[in-house]
Amino acid sequence: MSSFEIQGGLQLSGSITPQGAKNEALQILCAVLLTSDNVTIHNIPDILDVNKLIDLLAAMGVQVTKTGKGSYTFVAAGIDLDYLETDEFRKQASSLRGSVMILGPLLARFGKGSIPKPGGDKIGRRRLDTHFIGLQKLGATFDFDSSKGFTRVTAQKLTGAYMLLDEASVTGTANILMAAVLAEGKTTIFNAACEPYLVQLCEMLVRMGAKIDGIGSNLLKIKGVEKLTGTTHTLLPDMIEVGSFIGLAAMTRSDITICNVNYPALGIIPDVFRRLGIKIEHQGDNIHIPAQDHYEVESFMDGGIMTISDAPWPGFTPDLISVVLVTAIQAKGSVLIHQKMFESRLFFVDKLIDMGAQIILCDPHRATVIGLNREHRLRGIRMSSPDIRAGVSLLIAALSAKGISIIDNIDQIDRGYQDIDGRLNALGAQITRLS
């Protein structure tokens, strides 16, 4: 298991370009199973979770060809459905959560699919009911093997249906959508997730021949077609990386330009960081974060303490709650961080408290950060990364701290951030990867 050794207290400078969006990549890669034609995808991030999914597709029989840096062509003409019953498949698919999204495409095209209990971050309860109920309404039948944690799904024919999702699940919406585009008749999905990743998936499917209305809204109407064709698709820049770099610049008093961010797709992310007092300059399709000695948290109009909480899009993405919490440590003022969607995501704050942060963990969902206003430096310690987003947040804290920090279990960071040590070292950081 690898670790990072970080020399803290250095100011960084320069420009950095975000990788392709991890969360979009997992959906788009599963969508290649919907056609036997060539599908070419550009700007794919070179990260563990995405590479595992590509390996899984290849093992299932998809022809995978790397055509350039971040570019691949996929041909799913000869899928080996027997492979889905093997122990190797169970091992591969259970190692990443995104594998659950192969169910919709397999069901739509072949009438059956299977999936073990998927892996992913341990950030609290992450149920799959939305996926299964939606597919059932289209005509699927599920058989769950509790002894192996393995689910098989079959359908002689998928038929369009009306459904009101019990939660605006991003992966659930994607899974149901990919099944519905090949179902007979009309499907209506109300309370659908509408993240930019879903917009990208919808637009890709339309180019492949799908008929989808309401793209970008929470009401999707799909008219099923008999088959889909190939296409070319380019992933968005990763909005979570963009937010991470904003927080990094503020915490380390660095002058950083984040390039090619696709600003309209960032939603309220820049505004949330501005509430912490961070200066963000929008320059074309770049964001410039000037070096700031101090940044002050805003108050609400009635003088109340600032609260930052996550919500389904277009609300603030839960994947940046950990980064906002860390960034608030050196602000002037206090802020209440309310993580509504996952009950274990804030448990990494004990490590920040050990570093000298003033944080009160109110309950599993809420933490109050009392800003240090640079009057006290965090101190370097040894710690372990519990999940992707907490891991990069601990890295930001370590880069701002006094002395040396060591972060263990950095495979968690590598799952979501491409060559993060190399790219930050190019800005002046001193991060050493230890085996």
URNOR-V716176 format. One record per run of one state. SS is the DSSP state (h for helix, s for strand, l for the rest). FROM is the first residue (numbers start at 1). LEN is the number of residues. If there is no record, write none. Layout:
BEGIN
SS,FROM,LEN
SS,FROM,LEN
END
This chain:
BEGIN
l,1,2
s,3,5
l,8,5
s,13,5
l,18,2
s,20,1
l,21,1
h,22,13
l,35,3
s,38,5
l,43,5
h,48,12
l,60,3
s,63,6
l,69,2
s,71,5
l,76,5
h,81,5
l,86,1
h,87,7
l,94,3
h,97,14
l,111,1
s,112,5
l,117,12
h,129,9
l,138,3
s,141,5
l,146,4
s,150,5
l,155,4
s,159,1
l,160,2
s,162,3
l,165,5
h,170,11
l,181,3
s,184,1
l,185,1
s,186,5
l,191,5
h,196,12
l,208,3
s,211,3
l,214,5
s,219,5
l,224,7
s,231,4
l,235,2
s,237,1
l,238,1
h,239,13
l,252,3
s,255,5
l,260,3
h,263,4
l,267,2
h,269,7
l,276,5
s,281,3
l,284,2
s,286,4
l,290,6
s,296,1
l,297,9
s,306,4
l,310,8
h,318,11
l,329,3
s,332,1
l,333,1
s,334,5
l,339,10
h,349,6
l,355,4
s,359,5
l,364,2
s,366,5
l,371,8
s,379,1
l,380,2
s,382,3
l,385,3
h,388,13
l,401,1
s,402,1
l,403,1
s,404,5
l,409,2
h,411,4
l,415,5
h,420,6
l,426,4
s,430,5
l,435,1
END
